[in-house]
Amino acid sequence: MSNIIAFSKNLVYGVGGAERSLVEELKKVGPTDNVTLASVQGVKSFNAHKLKLELPANFNIAAFQPRILINRFFFNEYLLNRDTIRAFITSECSDFDELWAQNLWAPVAINSFSKRTVYFARDENFLNVRPNYFSGIKRYAKKFYDCLDSPGFITYCKDNRLAIESADEVIANSKFMAKEIKDRFGRVAKVQYPFIDPDRLKKAFADVVDNIPPEQKGIVLLGDSKIKGVDIVKKLADDLPLEKFYIFSRAVEEPLRAKNICYMPWVRSPEHAFKYAKLVVMPSICQEAYGRVAAESLALGIPCVVNNIGGLPEAVNYEEPLVARSYQDFKVKVRKILKDVY
């Protein structure tokens, strides 16, 4: 029997695909294994406290009390909580046989645990990169922000490299990430796509899909940030004025309409977003490690068009009609799917 502790800041909240992916992996461990999730309780950013995941009854919860939470300065937040995380891992987790960790607070946890460690690579922060995707005055504002957050970023990069080199196992969620890890750190990572239970997903979707009449369905984007491609979706909405668009946002608490776009509150379970979809889009401009949303969409038979970047093409099995190489290509492929399917 294994005694596993899983550590991540937002692990018990459905604020993104990384949290759901790790929880799904933990559900696959043996029935006699003991699983404990350690994360911050009562996180308010991104309305996380309203998005608690539905967890198996046999999962235990360990509340981690951070020193301080800074919603916007993520790397300085890591630096300020580094000693507290180390103390929690060394004092509260010593009885566990394995530590599974991911996301920004993972490096110090991996480096502080004395037994077996499994480090999950879920996003481009894992690669010790901090790209600037903005232009104009916002690009300079981002540079200024990065300067303010630099003390934490420098510490994170050092800790992260050590954690990647010393972890017993590094798991990449795509071939793209595995190649990047090998090229940047010289570490061989195991490729393990996020687990999706298609039967459970289809059943959950079947329970809600009829709630939305066909004429109310449209094009769905999960995420409202620049790096998730929200500007591309807004441009698509202008170019396709007869289509309805749904953008699911962590910052919205009630539906908000703007022309043919409806901004929707974030959902903890994907079927509640997919029920609105004729088509799903992932026009991310960042190096997405993988596209769990795309894989889930295809599992339900809903087309998903992605940008040709990072691990997104893997998530749609490199199918040419679903991989866009420019905005014009994106628009053409969206229009073709809408014409062919609807």
C-alpha positions as CSV (number, residue, x, y, z in Angstrom):
1,M,0.0,0.0,0.0
2,S,1.3,3.5,-1.0
3,N,0.8,6.5,1.2
4,I,0.7,9.5,-1.3
5,I,0.6,13.2,-0.6
6,A,-0.2,15.4,-3.6
7,F,0.8,19.1,-3.3
8,S,-0.3,22.1,-5.4
9,K,-1.6,25.5,-4.4
10,N,-5.0,25.2,-6.0
11,L,-5.3,21.4,-6.1
12,V,-8.8,21.0,-4.6
13,Y,-10.3,23.8,-6.9
14,G,-11.4,23.5,-10.5
15,V,-9.6,26.6,-11.7
16,G,-7.9,24.9,-14.6
17,G,-7.1,21.7,-16.4
18,A,-3.9,21.0,-14.4
19,E,-5.8,20.5,-11.2
20,R,-8.4,18.3,-12.8
21,S,-5.7,16.3,-14.5
22,L,-3.7,15.5,-11.4
23,V,-6.9,14.6,-9.5
24,E,-7.8,12.2,-12.3
25,E,-4.4,10.6,-12.1
26,L,-4.8,10.1,-8.3
27,K,-8.1,8.4,-8.9
28,K,-6.2,5.7,-10.8
29,V,-4.0,4.6,-7.9
30,G,-4.7,1.3,-6.1
31,P,-7.9,1.0,-4.0
32,T,-5.8,0.3,-0.9
33,D,-3.6,3.3,-1.4
34,N,-4.0,6.3,0.9
35,V,-4.3,9.6,-1.0
36,T,-4.1,13.0,0.6
37,L,-4.4,16.3,-1.3
38,A,-2.6,19.3,0.2
39,S,-3.4,22.8,-1.0
40,V,-4.4,26.2,0.2
41,Q,-7.9,26.4,1.6
42,G,-10.3,29.2,0.9
43,V,-8.4,30.7,-2.1
44,K,-10.3,33.7,-3.3
45,S,-8.5,34.6,-6.5
46,F,-10.2,33.5,-9.7
47,N,-13.3,32.8,-7.6
48,A,-11.6,29.5,-6.7
49,H,-13.5,29.1,-3.4
50,K,-16.7,28.6,-5.5
51,L,-15.1,26.0,-7.6
52,K,-14.2,23.1,-5.3
53,L,-13.7,19.9,-7.2
54,E,-15.9,16.9,-6.5
55,L,-13.5,14.5,-4.9
56,P,-13.7,10.7,-4.1
57,A,-14.9,10.0,-0.5
58,N,-11.6,8.2,0.2
59,F,-9.4,11.2,-0.5
60,N,-8.1,13.0,2.5
61,I,-7.6,16.8,2.6
62,A,-4.6,18.5,4.3
63,A,-5.0,22.3,4.6
64,F,-1.8,24.2,3.9
65,Q,-1.7,27.7,5.5
66,P,0.6,30.0,3.5
67,R,2.4,33.0,4.9
68,I,0.9,35.4,2.4
69,L,-1.1,35.4,-0.8
70,I,-0.4,37.9,-3.6
71,N,-2.9,37.5,-6.4
72,R,-0.8,39.0,-9.2
73,F,2.8,38.6,-8.3
74,F,3.0,34.8,-8.6
75,F,6.7,34.3,-8.4
76,N,7.2,36.7,-5.4
77,E,4.3,34.9,-3.8
78,Y,6.4,31.7,-4.2
79,L,9.4,33.4,-2.7
80,L,7.5,34.7,0.3
81,N,5.9,31.3,1.0
82,R,9.0,29.2,0.2
83,D,10.1,28.7,3.8
84,T,6.5,27.9,4.9
85,I,6.1,25.3,2.2
86,R,9.4,23.7,3.2
87,A,8.4,23.6,6.8
88,F,5.0,22.0,5.9
89,I,6.6,19.3,3.7
90,T,9.3,18.4,6.2
91,S,7.1,18.4,9.3
92,E,3.6,17.4,8.1
93,C,4.5,15.1,5.2
94,S,7.2,12.9,6.7
95,D,4.9,9.9,7.1
96,F,4.1,9.7,3.4
97,D,5.9,7.4,1.0
98,E,5.5,9.6,-2.1
99,L,5.0,13.2,-3.0
100,W,3.3,14.2,-6.3
101,A,3.6,17.9,-7.1
102,Q,2.9,20.4,-9.9
103,N,2.6,24.1,-10.7
104,L,4.4,27.1,-9.3
105,W,4.8,26.0,-5.7
106,A,6.1,22.5,-6.6
107,P,9.9,23.1,-6.7
108,V,10.5,23.8,-3.0
109,A,8.1,20.9,-2.1
110,I,10.0,18.4,-4.3
111,N,13.3,19.6,-3.0
112,S,12.2,19.3,0.7
113,F,10.7,15.8,0.5
114,S,13.1,13.0,1.5
115,K,11.3,10.1,-0.1
116,R,10.1,9.3,-3.6
117,T,9.0,12.4,-5.7
118,V,7.0,12.7,-8.9
119,Y,7.1,16.1,-10.6
120,F,4.3,16.8,-13.2
121,A,5.1,19.3,-16.0
122,R,1.9,21.1,-16.9
123,D,2.7,24.5,-18.3
124,E,5.5,26.7,-19.8
125,N,6.5,28.1,-16.3
126,F,8.0,24.6,-15.8
127,L,10.5,25.5,-18.5
128,N,11.8,28.5,-16.6
129,V,10.5,30.9,-19.2
130,R,8.5,34.1,-18.8
131,P,7.5,35.3,-22.3
132,N,6.0,38.7,-23.0
133,Y,3.0,38.2,-25.4
134,F,1.9,41.8,-25.3
135,S,2.5,44.7,-27.8
136,G,2.7,48.4,-27.6
137,I,2.4,50.1,-24.2
138,K,1.2,46.8,-22.6
139,R,4.4,45.2,-23.6
140,Y,6.4,47.8,-21.6
141,A,3.9,47.4,-18.7
142,K,4.6,43.7,-18.7
143,K,8.3,44.3,-18.6
144,F,7.9,46.5,-15.6
145,Y,5.7,43.9,-13.9
146,D,8.3,41.3,-14.6
147,C,11.0,43.4,-13.0
148,L,8.9,43.7,-9.9
149,D,8.4,40.0,-9.8
150,S,12.0,39.1,-10.7
151,P,13.3,38.2,-7.2
152,G,10.7,35.4,-7.0
153,F,11.3,34.4,-10.6
154,I,15.1,34.0,-10.1
155,T,14.6,31.9,-7.0
156,Y,11.9,29.8,-8.7
157,C,14.2,29.0,-11.6
158,K,17.0,27.8,-9.4
159,D,14.6,25.7,-7.3
160,N,12.9,24.4,-10.4
161,R,16.0,23.2,-12.1
162,L,17.1,21.4,-8.9
163,A,13.7,19.8,-8.6
164,I,13.7,18.6,-12.2
165,E,17.2,17.2,-11.9
166,S,16.5,15.5,-8.5
167,A,12.9,14.2,-8.8
168,D,12.6,10.5,-9.0
169,E,10.2,10.8,-11.9
170,V,9.3,13.8,-14.2
171,I,6.1,13.4,-16.1
172,A,5.4,15.5,-19.2
173,N,1.8,15.8,-20.4
174,S,2.9,15.9,-24.1
175,K,5.7,15.0,-26.4
176,F,6.2,18.7,-26.9
177,M,6.9,19.2,-23.2
178,A,9.2,16.1,-23.0
179,K,11.3,17.5,-25.8
180,E,11.5,20.9,-24.2
181,I,12.5,19.4,-20.8
182,K,15.3,17.3,-22.5
183,D,16.6,20.2,-24.5
184,R,16.6,22.7,-21.6
185,F,17.5,20.5,-18.6
186,G,18.9,17.3,-20.1
187,R,16.3,15.3,-18.2
188,V,14.3,12.5,-19.8
189,A,10.6,12.8,-18.9
190,K,7.9,10.2,-19.2
191,V,5.1,11.3,-21.6
192,Q,1.7,10.7,-20.0
193,Y,-1.3,12.4,-21.6
194,P,-3.8,13.7,-19.0
195,F,-6.3,10.9,-18.2
196,I,-9.8,11.5,-19.5
197,D,-12.6,9.1,-18.6
198,P,-14.7,9.2,-21.8
199,D,-17.6,7.2,-20.4
200,R,-18.0,9.4,-17.4
201,L,-17.6,12.5,-19.4
202,K,-20.2,11.4,-22.0
203,K,-22.6,10.5,-19.2
204,A,-22.2,13.8,-17.5
205,F,-22.6,15.6,-20.8
206,A,-25.7,13.7,-21.7
207,D,-27.3,14.8,-18.4
208,V,-27.0,18.5,-19.3
209,V,-26.7,18.9,-23.1
210,D,-30.5,19.2,-23.6
211,N,-30.6,22.2,-21.3
212,I,-29.5,24.4,-24.1
213,P,-31.7,24.6,-27.3
214,P,-29.7,24.2,-30.5
215,E,-30.3,27.8,-31.6
216,Q,-28.6,29.0,-28.5
217,K,-25.4,27.1,-29.1
218,G,-22.3,28.7,-30.5
219,I,-18.5,28.8,-30.4
220,V,-16.9,28.2,-27.0
221,L,-13.6,29.4,-25.5
222,L,-12.6,28.4,-22.0
223,G,-10.4,31.3,-20.6
224,D,-10.5,35.0,-21.1
225,S,-6.9,36.0,-21.0
226,K,-4.7,37.3,-23.9
227,I,-2.5,34.2,-23.8
228,K,-5.6,32.0,-24.2
229,G,-6.3,33.8,-27.4
230,V,-9.3,36.0,-26.3
231,D,-8.4,38.7,-28.8
232,I,-8.5,36.2,-31.6
233,V,-12.0,35.1,-30.5
234,K,-13.2,38.7,-30.3
235,K,-11.9,39.2,-33.9
236,L,-13.7,36.0,-34.9
237,A,-16.9,37.3,-33.3
238,D,-16.6,40.5,-35.4
239,D,-16.0,38.5,-38.6
240,L,-18.8,36.1,-37.8
241,P,-21.6,38.4,-36.5
242,L,-24.4,35.8,-37.0
243,E,-22.7,33.3,-34.7
244,K,-23.0,33.2,-30.9
245,F,-19.8,33.1,-28.9
246,Y,-19.3,32.0,-25.3
247,I,-16.2,32.9,-23.3
248,F,-15.9,31.3,-19.9
249,S,-14.1,33.5,-17.5
250,R,-12.8,33.1,-13.9
251,A,-13.6,36.8,-13.3
252,V,-17.3,36.7,-14.2
253,E,-19.9,35.7,-11.7
254,E,-23.0,36.2,-13.8
255,P,-23.5,36.0,-17.6
256,L,-22.6,39.3,-19.4
257,R,-23.4,40.0,-23.0
258,A,-21.5,42.2,-25.4
259,K,-22.8,42.1,-29.0
260,N,-22.7,38.4,-30.0
261,I,-20.3,37.4,-27.2
262,C,-21.6,36.1,-23.8
263,Y,-19.1,36.0,-21.0
264,M,-19.9,33.1,-18.7
265,P,-18.8,32.2,-15.2
266,W,-16.1,29.6,-14.9
267,V,-17.3,26.0,-14.5
268,R,-15.7,23.2,-12.4
269,S,-16.8,20.5,-14.8
270,P,-16.3,20.8,-18.5
271,E,-19.7,19.4,-19.6
272,H,-21.3,22.6,-18.3
273,A,-19.3,24.6,-20.9
274,F,-19.5,22.1,-23.7
275,K,-23.3,22.0,-23.6
276,Y,-23.2,25.5,-25.2
277,A,-20.8,24.4,-28.0
278,K,-21.3,23.8,-31.7
279,L,-17.6,24.2,-31.8
280,V,-14.8,24.7,-29.3
281,V,-11.7,26.8,-30.0
282,M,-8.2,27.0,-28.4
283,P,-6.5,29.9,-30.1
284,S,-3.8,30.2,-27.4
285,I,-0.7,32.3,-28.3
286,C,1.4,30.8,-25.4
287,Q,3.2,27.5,-25.5
288,E,0.4,25.4,-24.1
289,A,1.9,22.2,-22.7
290,Y,-1.2,20.3,-23.8
291,G,-4.9,20.9,-24.5
292,R,-7.1,19.0,-22.1
293,V,-10.1,21.1,-23.2
294,A,-9.5,20.0,-26.9
295,A,-9.1,16.4,-26.0
296,E,-12.3,16.4,-23.9
297,S,-14.2,18.2,-26.6
298,L,-13.2,15.6,-29.2
299,A,-14.2,12.8,-26.9
300,L,-17.7,14.2,-26.9
301,G,-17.7,14.5,-30.7
302,I,-17.5,18.3,-30.6
303,P,-14.9,19.7,-33.1
304,C,-12.1,21.9,-31.6
305,V,-9.8,24.1,-33.6
306,V,-6.5,24.9,-32.0
307,N,-3.5,27.1,-32.8
308,N,-0.4,25.3,-34.1
309,I,1.6,26.0,-31.0
310,G,3.1,23.9,-28.1
311,G,1.3,20.7,-27.4
312,L,-2.1,21.7,-28.8
313,P,-1.8,19.9,-32.1
314,E,-1.1,16.6,-30.1
315,A,-4.4,17.1,-28.3
316,V,-6.3,17.0,-31.6
317,N,-4.2,14.1,-32.9
318,Y,-2.5,16.5,-35.4
319,E,-5.7,16.5,-37.6
320,E,-5.1,19.1,-40.2
321,P,-8.7,20.5,-40.3
322,L,-8.3,21.3,-36.6
323,V,-4.9,22.9,-36.5
324,A,-4.6,26.6,-37.6
325,R,-1.4,28.3,-38.6
326,S,-2.6,31.9,-38.8
327,Y,-5.7,33.9,-38.0
328,Q,-6.9,33.6,-41.5
329,D,-6.4,29.9,-41.4
330,F,-8.3,29.8,-38.1
331,K,-11.2,31.7,-39.5
332,V,-11.4,29.5,-42.6
333,K,-11.3,26.3,-40.6
334,V,-14.0,27.5,-38.2
335,R,-16.2,28.5,-41.1
336,K,-15.7,25.2,-42.8
337,I,-16.6,23.2,-39.7
338,L,-19.7,25.3,-39.1
339,K,-20.8,24.8,-42.7
340,D,-20.1,21.1,-42.9
341,V,-21.5,20.1,-39.5
342,Y,-24.4,22.6,-39.2
